[in-house]
């Protein structure tokens, strides 16, 4: 992923967008600090629809009885 200064990105914005559409995102920097990323719409949609771990678990179809029971044996003293 290439880095490009904001002032340079302004001058060649069309080329930066064309590169992003071809799958080559760019990091926009300002005063040497990373500020933004230009990526294709398709890539953004793919990344923004990744489900959270909680949603994956909820969608798994597991019922409470499907999970093993926790042991009733007390934990040993760690000696801290």
PyMOL Python script that loads the backbone (N, CA, C, O; Angstrom):
from pymol import cmd

cmd.read_pdbstr("""\
ATOM      1  N   UNK A   1       0.863  -1.171   0.000  1.00  0.00           N
ATOM      2  CA  UNK A   1       0.000   0.000   0.000  1.00  0.00           C
ATOM      3  C   UNK A   1       0.906   1.230   0.000  1.00  0.00           C
ATOM      4  O   UNK A   1       1.794   1.376   0.840  1.00  0.00           O
ATOM      5  N   UNK A   2       0.660   2.080  -0.941  1.00  0.00           N
ATOM      6  CA  UNK A   2       1.526   3.255  -1.038  1.00  0.00           C
ATOM      7  C   UNK A   2       1.022   4.371  -0.133  1.00  0.00           C
ATOM      8  O   UNK A   2      -0.169   4.471   0.160  1.00  0.00           O
ATOM      9  N   UNK A   3       1.948   5.194   0.295  1.00  0.00           N
ATOM     10  CA  UNK A   3       1.614   6.383   1.081  1.00  0.00           C
ATOM     11  C   UNK A   3       1.796   7.599   0.198  1.00  0.00           C
ATOM     12  O   UNK A   3       2.751   7.694  -0.573  1.00  0.00           O
ATOM     13  N   UNK A   4       0.868   8.523   0.325  1.00  0.00           N
ATOM     14  CA  UNK A   4       0.926   9.734  -0.488  1.00  0.00           C
ATOM     15  C   UNK A   4       0.525  10.915   0.379  1.00  0.00           C
ATOM     16  O   UNK A   4      -0.430  10.835   1.152  1.00  0.00           O
ATOM     17  N   UNK A   5       1.255  12.004   0.246  1.00  0.00           N
ATOM     18  CA  UNK A   5       0.941  13.196   1.029  1.00  0.00           C
ATOM     19  C   UNK A   5      -0.357  13.813   0.527  1.00  0.00           C
ATOM     20  O   UNK A   5      -0.689  13.717  -0.654  1.00  0.00           O
ATOM     21  N   UNK A   6      -1.072  14.436   1.425  1.00  0.00           N
ATOM     22  CA  UNK A   6      -2.373  15.012   1.104  1.00  0.00           C
ATOM     23  C   UNK A   6      -2.296  15.990  -0.060  1.00  0.00           C
ATOM     24  O   UNK A   6      -3.140  15.954  -0.956  1.00  0.00           O
ATOM     25  N   UNK A   7      -1.305  16.851  -0.056  1.00  0.00           N
ATOM     26  CA  UNK A   7      -1.218  17.846  -1.135  1.00  0.00           C
ATOM     27  C   UNK A   7      -0.999  17.171  -2.479  1.00  0.00           C
ATOM     28  O   UNK A   7      -1.510  17.639  -3.496  1.00  0.00           O
ATOM     29  N   UNK A   8      -0.238  16.066  -2.497  1.00  0.00           N
ATOM     30  CA  UNK A   8      -0.028  15.332  -3.746  1.00  0.00           C
ATOM     31  C   UNK A   8      -1.293  14.579  -4.149  1.00  0.00           C
ATOM     32  O   UNK A   8      -1.618  14.502  -5.334  1.00  0.00           O
ATOM     33  N   UNK A   9      -2.007  14.026  -3.173  1.00  0.00           N
ATOM     34  CA  UNK A   9      -3.242  13.295  -3.463  1.00  0.00           C
ATOM     35  C   UNK A   9      -4.288  14.221  -4.068  1.00  0.00           C
ATOM     36  O   UNK A   9      -5.047  13.812  -4.945  1.00  0.00           O
ATOM     37  N   UNK A  10      -4.331  15.468  -3.603  1.00  0.00           N
ATOM     38  CA  UNK A  10      -5.278  16.427  -4.169  1.00  0.00           C
ATOM     39  C   UNK A  10      -4.995  16.649  -5.658  1.00  0.00           C
ATOM     40  O   UNK A  10      -5.917  16.765  -6.465  1.00  0.00           O
ATOM     41  N   UNK A  11      -3.733  16.705  -5.999  1.00  0.00           N
ATOM     42  CA  UNK A  11      -3.356  16.995  -7.373  1.00  0.00           C
ATOM     43  C   UNK A  11      -3.653  15.829  -8.322  1.00  0.00           C
ATOM     44  O   UNK A  11      -3.906  16.040  -9.508  1.00  0.00           O
ATOM     45  N   UNK A  12      -3.623  14.595  -7.794  1.00  0.00           N
ATOM     46  CA  UNK A  12      -3.810  13.426  -8.658  1.00  0.00           C
ATOM     47  C   UNK A  12      -4.942  12.538  -8.135  1.00  0.00           C
ATOM     48  O   UNK A  12      -4.852  11.312  -8.201  1.00  0.00           O
ATOM     49  N   UNK A  13      -5.991  13.146  -7.623  1.00  0.00           N
ATOM     50  CA  UNK A  13      -7.079  12.393  -7.009  1.00  0.00           C
ATOM     51  C   UNK A  13      -7.669  11.348  -7.951  1.00  0.00           C
ATOM     52  O   UNK A  13      -7.945  10.228  -7.523  1.00  0.00           O
ATOM     53  N   UNK A  14      -7.863  11.680  -9.196  1.00  0.00           N
ATOM     54  CA  UNK A  14      -8.428  10.718 -10.153  1.00  0.00           C
ATOM     55  C   UNK A  14      -7.551   9.469 -10.252  1.00  0.00           C
ATOM     56  O   UNK A  14      -8.065   8.351 -10.286  1.00  0.00           O
ATOM     57  N   UNK A  15      -6.259   9.652 -10.296  1.00  0.00           N
ATOM     58  CA  UNK A  15      -5.345   8.511 -10.379  1.00  0.00           C
ATOM     59  C   UNK A  15      -5.366   7.690  -9.101  1.00  0.00           C
ATOM     60  O   UNK A  15      -5.288   6.462  -9.151  1.00  0.00           O
ATOM     61  N   UNK A  16      -5.471   8.355  -7.953  1.00  0.00           N
ATOM     62  CA  UNK A  16      -5.543   7.652  -6.669  1.00  0.00           C
ATOM     63  C   UNK A  16      -6.810   6.796  -6.615  1.00  0.00           C
ATOM     64  O   UNK A  16      -6.768   5.649  -6.170  1.00  0.00           O
ATOM     65  N   UNK A  17      -7.932   7.353  -7.067  1.00  0.00           N
ATOM     66  CA  UNK A  17      -9.193   6.610  -7.088  1.00  0.00           C
ATOM     67  C   UNK A  17      -9.106   5.452  -8.088  1.00  0.00           C
ATOM     68  O   UNK A  17      -9.557   4.346  -7.788  1.00  0.00           O
ATOM     69  N   UNK A  18      -8.541   5.689  -9.255  1.00  0.00           N
ATOM     70  CA  UNK A  18      -8.393   4.616 -10.252  1.00  0.00           C
ATOM     71  C   UNK A  18      -7.555   3.465  -9.694  1.00  0.00           C
ATOM     72  O   UNK A  18      -7.883   2.297  -9.905  1.00  0.00           O
ATOM     73  N   UNK A  19      -6.475   3.792  -8.986  1.00  0.00           N
ATOM     74  CA  UNK A  19      -5.640   2.755  -8.366  1.00  0.00           C
ATOM     75  C   UNK A  19      -6.444   1.965  -7.335  1.00  0.00           C
ATOM     76  O   UNK A  19      -6.335   0.741  -7.265  1.00  0.00           O
ATOM     77  N   UNK A  20      -7.246   2.659  -6.539  1.00  0.00           N
ATOM     78  CA  UNK A  20      -8.057   1.988  -5.523  1.00  0.00           C
ATOM     79  C   UNK A  20      -9.044   1.025  -6.169  1.00  0.00           C
ATOM     80  O   UNK A  20      -9.249  -0.081  -5.669  1.00  0.00           O
ATOM     81  N   UNK A  21      -9.651   1.434  -7.265  1.00  0.00           N
ATOM     82  CA  UNK A  21     -10.605   0.572  -7.965  1.00  0.00           C
ATOM     83  C   UNK A  21      -9.900  -0.674  -8.509  1.00  0.00           C
ATOM     84  O   UNK A  21     -10.500  -1.746  -8.576  1.00  0.00           O
ATOM     85  N   UNK A  22      -8.643  -0.534  -8.891  1.00  0.00           N
ATOM     86  CA  UNK A  22      -7.861  -1.676  -9.380  1.00  0.00           C
ATOM     87  C   UNK A  22      -7.317  -2.537  -8.239  1.00  0.00           C
ATOM     88  O   UNK A  22      -6.604  -3.508  -8.489  1.00  0.00           O
ATOM     89  N   UNK A  23      -7.646  -2.192  -6.988  1.00  0.00           N
ATOM     90  CA  UNK A  23      -7.205  -3.002  -5.852  1.00  0.00           C
ATOM     91  C   UNK A  23      -5.929  -2.528  -5.199  1.00  0.00           C
ATOM     92  O   UNK A  23      -5.299  -3.283  -4.458  1.00  0.00           O
ATOM     93  N   UNK A  24      -5.530  -1.285  -5.458  1.00  0.00           N
ATOM     94  CA  UNK A  24      -4.315  -0.735  -4.865  1.00  0.00           C
ATOM     95  C   UNK A  24      -4.676   0.460  -3.987  1.00  0.00           C
ATOM     96  O   UNK A  24      -4.628   1.599  -4.450  1.00  0.00           O
ATOM     97  N   UNK A  25      -5.038   0.216  -2.718  1.00  0.00           N
ATOM     98  CA  UNK A  25      -5.409   1.331  -1.851  1.00  0.00           C
ATOM     99  C   UNK A  25      -4.206   2.219  -1.534  1.00  0.00           C
ATOM    100  O   UNK A  25      -3.057   1.793  -1.654  1.00  0.00           O
ATOM    101  N   UNK A  26      -4.481   3.435  -1.135  1.00  0.00           N
ATOM    102  CA  UNK A  26      -3.433   4.395  -0.787  1.00  0.00           C
ATOM    103  C   UNK A  26      -3.694   4.969   0.596  1.00  0.00           C
ATOM    104  O   UNK A  26      -4.839   5.216   0.974  1.00  0.00           O
ATOM    105  N   UNK A  27      -2.622   5.178   1.343  1.00  0.00           N
ATOM    106  CA  UNK A  27      -2.696   5.843   2.638  1.00  0.00           C
ATOM    107  C   UNK A  27      -2.391   7.312   2.408  1.00  0.00           C
ATOM    108  O   UNK A  27      -1.377   7.661   1.803  1.00  0.00           O
ATOM    109  N   UNK A  28      -3.276   8.168   2.894  1.00  0.00           N
ATOM    110  CA  UNK A  28      -3.069   9.610   2.766  1.00  0.00           C
ATOM    111  C   UNK A  28      -2.440  10.104   4.066  1.00  0.00           C
ATOM    112  O   UNK A  28      -2.955   9.850   5.155  1.00  0.00           O
ATOM    113  N   UNK A  29      -1.322  10.811   3.935  1.00  0.00           N
ATOM    114  CA  UNK A  29      -0.639  11.338   5.116  1.00  0.00           C
ATOM    115  C   UNK A  29      -0.725  12.860   5.133  1.00  0.00           C
ATOM    116  O   UNK A  29      -0.808  13.518   4.096  1.00  0.00           O
ATOM    117  N   UNK A  30      -0.703  13.386   6.347  1.00  0.00           N
ATOM    118  CA  UNK A  30      -0.664  14.836   6.533  1.00  0.00           C
ATOM    119  C   UNK A  30       0.382  15.107   7.606  1.00  0.00           C
ATOM    120  O   UNK A  30       0.281  14.590   8.719  1.00  0.00           O
ATOM    121  N   UNK A  31       1.366  15.899   7.282  1.00  0.00           N
ATOM    122  CA  UNK A  31       2.474  16.212   8.181  1.00  0.00           C
ATOM    123  C   UNK A  31       3.162  14.934   8.670  1.00  0.00           C
ATOM    124  O   UNK A  31       3.591  14.844   9.820  1.00  0.00           O
ATOM    125  N   UNK A  32       3.257  13.939   7.760  1.00  0.00           N
ATOM    126  CA  UNK A  32       3.952  12.705   8.082  1.00  0.00           C
ATOM    127  C   UNK A  32       3.140  11.691   8.872  1.00  0.00           C
ATOM    128  O   UNK A  32       3.641  10.609   9.177  1.00  0.00           O
ATOM    129  N   UNK A  33       1.904  12.013   9.207  1.00  0.00           N
ATOM    130  CA  UNK A  33       1.058  11.092   9.978  1.00  0.00           C
ATOM    131  C   UNK A  33      -0.024  10.509   9.077  1.00  0.00           C
ATOM    132  O   UNK A  33      -0.609  11.219   8.260  1.00  0.00           O
ATOM    133  N   UNK A  34      -0.285   9.223   9.230  1.00  0.00           N
ATOM    134  CA  UNK A  34      -1.333   8.566   8.452  1.00  0.00           C
ATOM    135  C   UNK A  34      -2.683   9.103   8.889  1.00  0.00           C
ATOM    136  O   UNK A  34      -3.005   9.096  10.078  1.00  0.00           O
ATOM    137  N   UNK A  35      -3.478   9.571   7.924  1.00  0.00           N
ATOM    138  CA  UNK A  35      -4.752  10.203   8.234  1.00  0.00           C
ATOM    139  C   UNK A  35      -5.952   9.484   7.627  1.00  0.00           C
ATOM    140  O   UNK A  35      -7.024   9.472   8.232  1.00  0.00           O
ATOM    141  N   UNK A  36      -5.800   8.890   6.455  1.00  0.00           N
ATOM    142  CA  UNK A  36      -6.942   8.283   5.773  1.00  0.00           C
ATOM    143  C   UNK A  36      -6.450   7.217   4.799  1.00  0.00           C
ATOM    144  O   UNK A  36      -5.269   7.143   4.459  1.00  0.00           O
ATOM    145  N   UNK A  37      -7.405   6.396   4.363  1.00  0.00           N
ATOM    146  CA  UNK A  37      -7.118   5.377   3.358  1.00  0.00           C
ATOM    147  C   UNK A  37      -8.137   5.529   2.236  1.00  0.00           C
ATOM    148  O   UNK A  37      -9.332   5.684   2.489  1.00  0.00           O
ATOM    149  N   UNK A  38      -7.661   5.483   1.002  1.00  0.00           N
ATOM    150  CA  UNK A  38      -8.551   5.480  -0.158  1.00  0.00           C
ATOM    151  C   UNK A  38      -8.554   4.051  -0.681  1.00  0.00           C
ATOM    152  O   UNK A  38      -7.520   3.523  -1.087  1.00  0.00           O
ATOM    153  N   UNK A  39      -9.746   3.427  -0.664  1.00  0.00           N
ATOM    154  CA  UNK A  39      -9.891   2.059  -1.161  1.00  0.00           C
ATOM    155  C   UNK A  39     -11.144   1.972  -2.004  1.00  0.00           C
ATOM    156  O   UNK A  39     -11.975   2.880  -1.996  1.00  0.00           O
ATOM    157  N   UNK A  40     -11.275   0.885  -2.725  1.00  0.00           N
ATOM    158  CA  UNK A  40     -12.440   0.731  -3.592  1.00  0.00           C
ATOM    159  C   UNK A  40     -13.698   0.526  -2.751  1.00  0.00           C
ATOM    160  O   UNK A  40     -13.637   0.086  -1.603  1.00  0.00           O
ATOM    161  N   UNK A  41     -14.833   0.857  -3.354  1.00  0.00           N
ATOM    162  CA  UNK A  41     -16.117   0.669  -2.684  1.00  0.00           C
ATOM    163  C   UNK A  41     -16.340  -0.817  -2.377  1.00  0.00           C
ATOM    164  O   UNK A  41     -16.831  -1.162  -1.302  1.00  0.00           O
ATOM    165  N   UNK A  42     -15.983  -1.686  -3.309  1.00  0.00           N
ATOM    166  CA  UNK A  42     -16.169  -3.125  -3.106  1.00  0.00           C
ATOM    167  C   UNK A  42     -15.366  -3.613  -1.906  1.00  0.00           C
ATOM    168  O   UNK A  42     -15.862  -4.406  -1.106  1.00  0.00           O
ATOM    169  N   UNK A  43     -14.141  -3.147  -1.781  1.00  0.00           N
ATOM    170  CA  UNK A  43     -13.302  -3.553  -0.643  1.00  0.00           C
ATOM    171  C   UNK A  43     -13.871  -3.016   0.666  1.00  0.00           C
ATOM    172  O   UNK A  43     -13.871  -3.718   1.677  1.00  0.00           O
ATOM    173  N   UNK A  44     -14.349  -1.789   0.654  1.00  0.00           N
ATOM    174  CA  UNK A  44     -14.941  -1.214   1.864  1.00  0.00           C
ATOM    175  C   UNK A  44     -16.179  -2.002   2.279  1.00  0.00           C
ATOM    176  O   UNK A  44     -16.358  -2.292   3.462  1.00  0.00           O
ATOM    177  N   UNK A  45     -17.033  -2.350   1.324  1.00  0.00           N
ATOM    178  CA  UNK A  45     -18.233  -3.136   1.643  1.00  0.00           C
ATOM    179  C   UNK A  45     -17.855  -4.493   2.223  1.00  0.00           C
ATOM    180  O   UNK A  45     -18.476  -4.959   3.179  1.00  0.00           O
ATOM    181  N   UNK A  46     -16.840  -5.125   1.649  1.00  0.00           N
ATOM    182  CA  UNK A  46     -16.394  -6.432   2.145  1.00  0.00           C
ATOM    183  C   UNK A  46     -15.917  -6.327   3.590  1.00  0.00           C
ATOM    184  O   UNK A  46     -16.262  -7.161   4.428  1.00  0.00           O
ATOM    185  N   UNK A  47     -15.134  -5.312   3.872  1.00  0.00           N
ATOM    186  CA  UNK A  47     -14.595  -5.147   5.221  1.00  0.00           C
ATOM    187  C   UNK A  47     -15.653  -4.697   6.225  1.00  0.00           C
ATOM    188  O   UNK A  47     -15.584  -5.060   7.400  1.00  0.00           O
ATOM    189  N   UNK A  48     -16.619  -3.919   5.779  1.00  0.00           N
ATOM    190  CA  UNK A  48     -17.608  -3.377   6.713  1.00  0.00           C
ATOM    191  C   UNK A  48     -18.703  -4.382   7.052  1.00  0.00           C
ATOM    192  O   UNK A  48     -19.453  -4.167   8.005  1.00  0.00           O
ATOM    193  N   UNK A  49     -18.812  -5.459   6.307  1.00  0.00           N
ATOM    194  CA  UNK A  49     -19.853  -6.440   6.590  1.00  0.00           C
ATOM    195  C   UNK A  49     -19.334  -7.671   7.317  1.00  0.00           C
ATOM    196  O   UNK A  49     -20.057  -8.661   7.436  1.00  0.00           O
ATOM    197  N   UNK A  50     -18.114  -7.635   7.799  1.00  0.00           N
ATOM    198  CA  UNK A  50     -17.581  -8.755   8.567  1.00  0.00           C
ATOM    199  C   UNK A  50     -18.321  -8.793   9.896  1.00  0.00           C
ATOM    200  O   UNK A  50     -18.305  -7.814  10.641  1.00  0.00           O
ATOM    201  N   UNK A  51     -18.975  -9.922  10.203  1.00  0.00           N
ATOM    202  CA  UNK A  51     -19.753  -9.976  11.441  1.00  0.00           C
ATOM    203  C   UNK A  51     -18.846 -10.035  12.674  1.00  0.00           C
ATOM    204  O   UNK A  51     -17.704 -10.489  12.605  1.00  0.00           O
ATOM    205  N   UNK A  52     -19.376  -9.570  13.783  1.00  0.00           N
ATOM    206  CA  UNK A  52     -18.634  -9.641  15.035  1.00  0.00           C
ATOM    207  C   UNK A  52     -18.633 -11.081  15.533  1.00  0.00           C
ATOM    208  O   UNK A  52     -19.434 -11.897  15.076  1.00  0.00           O
ATOM    209  N   UNK A  53     -17.755 -11.391  16.448  1.00  0.00           N
ATOM    210  CA  UNK A  53     -17.674 -12.740  17.007  1.00  0.00           C
ATOM    211  C   UNK A  53     -18.987 -13.108  17.699  1.00  0.00           C
ATOM    212  O   UNK A  53     -19.446 -14.245  17.598  1.00  0.00           O
ATOM    213  N   UNK A  54     -19.585 -12.153  18.397  1.00  0.00           N
ATOM    214  CA  UNK A  54     -20.853 -12.400  19.073  1.00  0.00           C
ATOM    215  C   UNK A  54     -21.956 -12.757  18.093  1.00  0.00           C
ATOM    216  O   UNK A  54     -22.754 -13.658  18.351  1.00  0.00           O
ATOM    217  N   UNK A  55     -22.004 -12.046  16.955  1.00  0.00           N
ATOM    218  CA  UNK A  55     -23.028 -12.355  15.949  1.00  0.00           C
ATOM    219  C   UNK A  55     -22.794 -13.728  15.330  1.00  0.00           C
ATOM    220  O   UNK A  55     -23.748 -14.447  15.032  1.00  0.00           O
ATOM    221  N   UNK A  56     -21.529 -14.094  15.136  1.00  0.00           N
ATOM    222  CA  UNK A  56     -21.238 -15.424  14.620  1.00  0.00           C
ATOM    223  C   UNK A  56     -21.721 -16.501  15.584  1.00  0.00           C
ATOM    224  O   UNK A  56     -22.300 -17.502  15.163  1.00  0.00           O
ATOM    225  N   UNK A  57     -21.483 -16.294  16.875  1.00  0.00           N
ATOM    226  CA  UNK A  57     -21.942 -17.268  17.861  1.00  0.00           C
ATOM    227  C   UNK A  57     -23.462 -17.352  17.889  1.00  0.00           C
ATOM    228  O   UNK A  57     -24.022 -18.446  17.954  1.00  0.00           O
ATOM    229  N   UNK A  58     -24.133 -16.203  17.841  1.00  0.00           N
ATOM    230  CA  UNK A  58     -25.591 -16.199  17.877  1.00  0.00           C
ATOM    231  C   UNK A  58     -26.175 -16.891  16.642  1.00  0.00           C
ATOM    232  O   UNK A  58     -27.239 -17.505  16.720  1.00  0.00           O
ATOM    233  N   UNK A  59     -25.490 -16.795  15.522  1.00  0.00           N
ATOM    234  CA  UNK A  59     -25.988 -17.394  14.289  1.00  0.00           C
ATOM    235  C   UNK A  59     -25.616 -18.873  14.163  1.00  0.00           C
ATOM    236  O   UNK A  59     -26.023 -19.532  13.206  1.00  0.00           O
ATOM    237  N   UNK A  60     -24.852 -19.394  15.112  1.00  0.00           N
ATOM    238  CA  UNK A  60     -24.363 -20.768  14.985  1.00  0.00           C
ATOM    239  C   UNK A  60     -25.448 -21.813  15.153  1.00  0.00           C
ATOM    240  O   UNK A  60     -25.278 -22.944  14.698  1.00  0.00           O
ATOM    241  N   UNK A  61     -26.560 -21.469  15.792  1.00  0.00           N
ATOM    242  CA  UNK A  61     -27.624 -22.441  16.002  1.00  0.00           C
ATOM    243  C   UNK A  61     -27.431 -23.306  17.232  1.00  0.00           C
ATOM    244  O   UNK A  61     -28.209 -24.230  17.471  1.00  0.00           O
ATOM    245  N   UNK A  62     -26.396 -23.015  18.021  1.00  0.00           N
ATOM    246  CA  UNK A  62     -26.168 -23.782  19.248  1.00  0.00           C
ATOM    247  C   UNK A  62     -27.240 -23.445  20.282  1.00  0.00           C
ATOM    248  O   UNK A  62     -27.636 -22.288  20.430  1.00  0.00           O
ATOM    249  N   UNK A  63     -27.698 -24.463  20.988  1.00  0.00           N
ATOM    250  CA  UNK A  63     -28.612 -24.259  22.108  1.00  0.00           C
ATOM    251  C   UNK A  63     -27.823 -24.409  23.403  1.00  0.00           C
ATOM    252  O   UNK A  63     -26.704 -24.921  23.394  1.00  0.00           O
ATOM    253  N   UNK A  64     -28.391 -23.971  24.499  1.00  0.00           N
ATOM    254  CA  UNK A  64     -27.706 -24.044  25.795  1.00  0.00           C
ATOM    255  C   UNK A  64     -27.310 -25.479  26.108  1.00  0.00           C
ATOM    256  O   UNK A  64     -26.241 -25.718  26.670  1.00  0.00           O
ATOM    257  N   UNK A  65     -28.151 -26.425  25.756  1.00  0.00           N
ATOM    258  CA  UNK A  65     -27.863 -27.833  26.050  1.00  0.00           C
ATOM    259  C   UNK A  65     -26.759 -28.409  25.165  1.00  0.00           C
ATOM    260  O   UNK A  65     -26.249 -29.489  25.461  1.00  0.00           O
ATOM    261  N   UNK A  66     -26.381 -27.729  24.102  1.00  0.00           N
ATOM    262  CA  UNK A  66     -25.320 -28.210  23.221  1.00  0.00           C
ATOM    263  C   UNK A  66     -23.934 -28.007  23.816  1.00  0.00           C
ATOM    264  O   UNK A  66     -22.977 -28.665  23.406  1.00  0.00           O
ATOM    265  N   UNK A  67     -23.824 -27.109  24.772  1.00  0.00           N
ATOM    266  CA  UNK A  67     -22.529 -26.806  25.363  1.00  0.00           C
ATOM    267  C   UNK A  67     -22.257 -27.731  26.538  1.00  0.00           C
ATOM    268  O   UNK A  67     -23.184 -28.092  27.262  1.00  0.00           O
ATOM    269  N   UNK A  68     -20.994 -28.126  26.744  1.00  0.00           N
ATOM    270  CA  UNK A  68     -20.685 -29.005  27.883  1.00  0.00           C
ATOM    271  C   UNK A  68     -20.894 -28.271  29.210  1.00  0.00           C
ATOM    272  O   UNK A  68     -20.746 -27.052  29.297  1.00  0.00           O
ATOM    273  N   UNK A  69     -21.237 -29.039  30.227  1.00  0.00           N
ATOM    274  CA  UNK A  69     -21.423 -28.461  31.567  1.00  0.00           C
ATOM    275  C   UNK A  69     -20.071 -28.108  32.156  1.00  0.00           C
ATOM    276  O   UNK A  69     -19.076 -28.792  31.919  1.00  0.00           O
ATOM    277  N   UNK A  70     -20.048 -27.038  32.922  1.00  0.00           N
ATOM    278  CA  UNK A  70     -18.812 -26.643  33.604  1.00  0.00           C
ATOM    279  C   UNK A  70     -18.579 -27.541  34.792  1.00  0.00           C
ATOM    280  O   UNK A  70     -19.523 -27.997  35.437  1.00  0.00           O
ATOM    281  N   UNK A  71     -17.345 -27.787  35.072  1.00  0.00           N
ATOM    282  CA  UNK A  71     -16.987 -28.630  36.219  1.00  0.00           C
ATOM    283  C   UNK A  71     -17.339 -27.907  37.515  1.00  0.00           C
ATOM    284  O   UNK A  71     -17.136 -26.699  37.639  1.00  0.00           O
ATOM    285  N   UNK A  72     -17.860 -28.647  38.463  1.00  0.00           N
ATOM    286  CA  UNK A  72     -18.213 -28.099  39.774  1.00  0.00           C
ATOM    287  C   UNK A  72     -17.028 -28.126  40.735  1.00  0.00           C
ATOM    288  O   UNK A  72     -17.116 -27.587  41.839  1.00  0.00           O
ATOM    289  N   UNK A  73     -15.916 -28.749  40.326  1.00  0.00           N
ATOM    290  CA  UNK A  73     -14.740 -28.860  41.186  1.00  0.00           C
ATOM    291  C   UNK A  73     -14.133 -27.457  41.357  1.00  0.00           C
ATOM    292  O   UNK A  73     -13.886 -26.766  40.369  1.00  0.00           O
ATOM    293  N   UNK A  74     -13.891 -27.033  42.620  1.00  0.00           N
ATOM    294  CA  UNK A  74     -13.303 -25.706  42.821  1.00  0.00           C
ATOM    295  C   UNK A  74     -11.891 -25.636  42.224  1.00  0.00           C
ATOM    296  O   UNK A  74     -11.173 -26.635  42.170  1.00  0.00           O
ATOM    297  N   UNK A  75     -11.520 -24.458  41.788  1.00  0.00           N
ATOM    298  CA  UNK A  75     -10.195 -24.257  41.222  1.00  0.00           C
ATOM    299  C   UNK A  75      -9.145 -24.352  42.325  1.00  0.00           C
ATOM    300  O   UNK A  75      -9.412 -24.026  43.482  1.00  0.00           O
ATOM    301  N   UNK A  76      -7.966 -24.795  41.957  1.00  0.00           N
ATOM    302  CA  UNK A  76      -6.896 -24.904  42.952  1.00  0.00           C
ATOM    303  C   UNK A  76      -6.321 -23.529  43.239  1.00  0.00           C
ATOM    304  O   UNK A  76      -6.417 -22.624  42.410  1.00  0.00           O
ATOM    305  N   UNK A  77      -5.730 -23.373  44.399  1.00  0.00           N
ATOM    306  CA  UNK A  77      -5.126 -22.104  44.796  1.00  0.00           C
ATOM    307  C   UNK A  77      -3.851 -21.899  43.985  1.00  0.00           C
ATOM    308  O   UNK A  77      -2.982 -22.770  43.957  1.00  0.00           O
ATOM    309  N   UNK A  78      -3.742 -20.761  43.333  1.00  0.00           N
ATOM    310  CA  UNK A  78      -2.575 -20.473  42.502  1.00  0.00           C
ATOM    311  C   UNK A  78      -1.391 -20.005  43.332  1.00  0.00           C
ATOM    312  O   UNK A  78      -0.266 -19.983  42.833  1.00  0.00           O
ATOM    313  N   UNK A  79      -1.614 -19.635  44.572  1.00  0.00           N
ATOM    314  CA  UNK A  79      -0.519 -19.243  45.449  1.00  0.00           C
ATOM    315  C   UNK A  79      -0.003 -17.826  45.228  1.00  0.00           C
ATOM    316  O   UNK A  79       1.152 -17.531  45.535  1.00  0.00           O
ATOM    317  N   UNK A  80      -0.837 -16.965  44.705  1.00  0.00           N
ATOM    318  CA  UNK A  80      -0.376 -15.584  44.488  1.00  0.00           C
ATOM    319  C   UNK A  80      -0.385 -14.829  45.754  1.00  0.00           C
ATOM    320  O   UNK A  80      -0.030 -13.651  45.772  1.00  0.00           O
TER     321      UNK A  80
END
""", "prot")
cmd.dss("prot")
cmd.show_as("cartoon", "prot")
cmd.util.cbc("prot")
cmd.orient("prot")
